[in-house]
Amino acid sequence: MATAACGESPSRLGSASAIVADTETRYHLLKIGCYSRTKATTPTGSFLSSGQFTVGGHRWRINYYPNGESADSADYISLYLLLDDKATNSSVKVQAQFKFQISSTDQVKNTPSLASTNVNTYGEDSSWSWGHRKFIKREDFEKSNDLRDDSFTIRCDVAVIGEIRTEKTTEIPSATTFVTVPPSDLNQQLVDLLETEKGADVVFEVSGETFAAHRCLLAARSPVFSAELYGLMKEGDTAGVVRIEDMEAQVFKLLLRFMYTDSLPKMEEEDVMWQHLLVAADRHDLQRLKLICEDRLCNYIGVSTVLNILVLADQHHCDGLKKACFSFLGSLENLSAVVTGDGLEHLSRSYPSLMKELFVVMALPPNHGRYVIFF
């Protein structure tokens, strides 16, 4: 065995192994499109089931109790995850983790971590279902933003844990670290540059507020700004003020922040702000920001907002957002709720080509049958 010479550091040799388990994680979305009706017609102790879905080679369902699973939970919504394999195999045994979330749309923005959930054993000598007797109090839920247009979506993330095994040992070669490289702080430096206005050489006036910026950075980020700041406008006084019309100061501030850092600060999740920001992004040819706004606005599509968002998507060539609006209106229940207002009449009068496209899309799914919209 080799030994280190006097005055030298000994060689740091090591080995590693790993205990692993094959795990498959998936989620299922269960949309409750008529909450008040489910509450009125489903007594305490009775449930409504989701469609069957598969995770880890096993079949599952979500049981939704609108009036609670038992008398002591009658004021609550109860949710349970059911192992549906019992119908064909009473000896099956599965280890799994799960977590429920509620959203007002068909998509839940934040993927939940299952690391903190318990590992539950299903089947054979254990229970066939696990869940929450008092998942959420109905009174609190009905006052929350999670219930919109009498509908909401339950997301259930399930991780099925396979056989635990130990992987073979590997040798770790010796390595001595003399230099530690810190993470990049370019993002923070650019934020400081924007906020301190050091070296700024152009000033914008937006809705009565002024913003100092660096024309070379804006030109590099946006071909529109490049043409404006280094094209015809350069012939004037370079120290002059550039006026931005038809935009709110808060929107322009967010636009600048994105152009400097390629990210946005934490902001209030308001659909109107995202709509304004999408218009600004399209106006200045910031495609990534435009797609971010499209993605966020998909979460705000509802009976009261879908037509406004559809018009916005059409005007600014947002194909993904437009498809999301058509998908929402593809539900006969959603479409019927929209028809009760005067939005479709306005759409037909002001945007006839878009209305025609909507009719074409509505006619495509064969399972919707035939129906006529009256104004």
Secondary structure, 3 states (H helix, E strand, C coil): CCCCCCCCCCCCCEEEEEEEEEEEEEEEEEEECCHHHHHHHCCCCCCEECCCEEECCEEEEEEEECCCCCHHHCCEEEEEEEEHHHHCCCCCCEEEEEEEEEECCCCCCCCCCCCCCCCEEECCCCCCEEEEEEEEEHHHHHHCCCCECCEEEEEEEEEEEEEEEEEEEEEECCCCCCCCCCCCCHHHHHHHHHHHCCCCCEEEEECCEEEEECHHHHHHHCHHHHHHHHCHHHHCCCCCEEEECCCCHHHHHHHHHHHHHCCCCCCCCCHHHHHHHHHHHHHCCCHHHHHHHHHHHHCCCCCCCHHHHHHHHHHCCCHHHHHHHHHHHCCHHHHHHHHCCCHHHHHHHHCHHHHHHHHHHHHCCHHHCCCCCCC
